[in-house]
Amino acid sequence: MSQPATQSRRRNKRSETTIQAILDAAEEIIVVSGVDRISILDVCRVAGISRGTFYRYFSSQDELLDAFSRFKRERFHSALTEALAPYSDPDERFAALVNYLDEYLEVGQARKILIVAPKYALGWFRRIFQDSIVKFQEDLSIVFDAWDQRLAVTLDREMVCELLVRYILSEQLVKGTSERRRTLPGKIKALVNDLMSATRGA
């Protein structure tokens, strides 16, 4: 491989590392101080970069916050896919989903951001809402296929995934216990069965 191509790859890697450092610094500041108190100078200090380096990647505070929103959304979705990928058995995959959500709700930063920056967090929840419904349908497709076969009906996958997403958002507002969250698999399955029973009886 040519030297220019190697150097280009190294520059791209450095750029990715720098952008990641900036986004991590933004999250650290937002969780403590909220969105209104964030400053480019503070982000540079926490990230260990100069203002010139910051402006190489972001033109303003607003652009940084937009990028931070996209970063949080993509990280949530990619981490979910990674957590479910090892499981091809439908029941094991659904259990992995519940474990992922339990850990996310226990240690994730979304609720902290909601407390210190409610307007920003609610806007982010609105932006991620529909994307998450679509993503859940993709990652749970083999689960839904198995449930359809067992119940001999076609589930409304979008509705079930919307319930899951709304559950996650409600936990951000009113945090439940880990023990209660772990009852979610049984509750979802019972709900699906009840819905299907009602459909058959209609």
Secondary structure, 3 states (H helix, E strand, C coil): CCHHHHHHHHHHHHHHHHHHHHHHHHHHHHHHHCCCCCCHHHHHHHHCCCHHHHHHHCCCHHHHHHHHHHHHHHHHHHHHHHHHCCCCCHHHHHHHHHHHHHHHHHHCCHHHHHHHCHHHHHHHHHHHHHHHHHHHHHHCHHHHHHHHHHHCCCCCHHHHHHHHHHHHHHHHHCCCCHHHHCCHHHHHHHHHHHHHHHHHHC
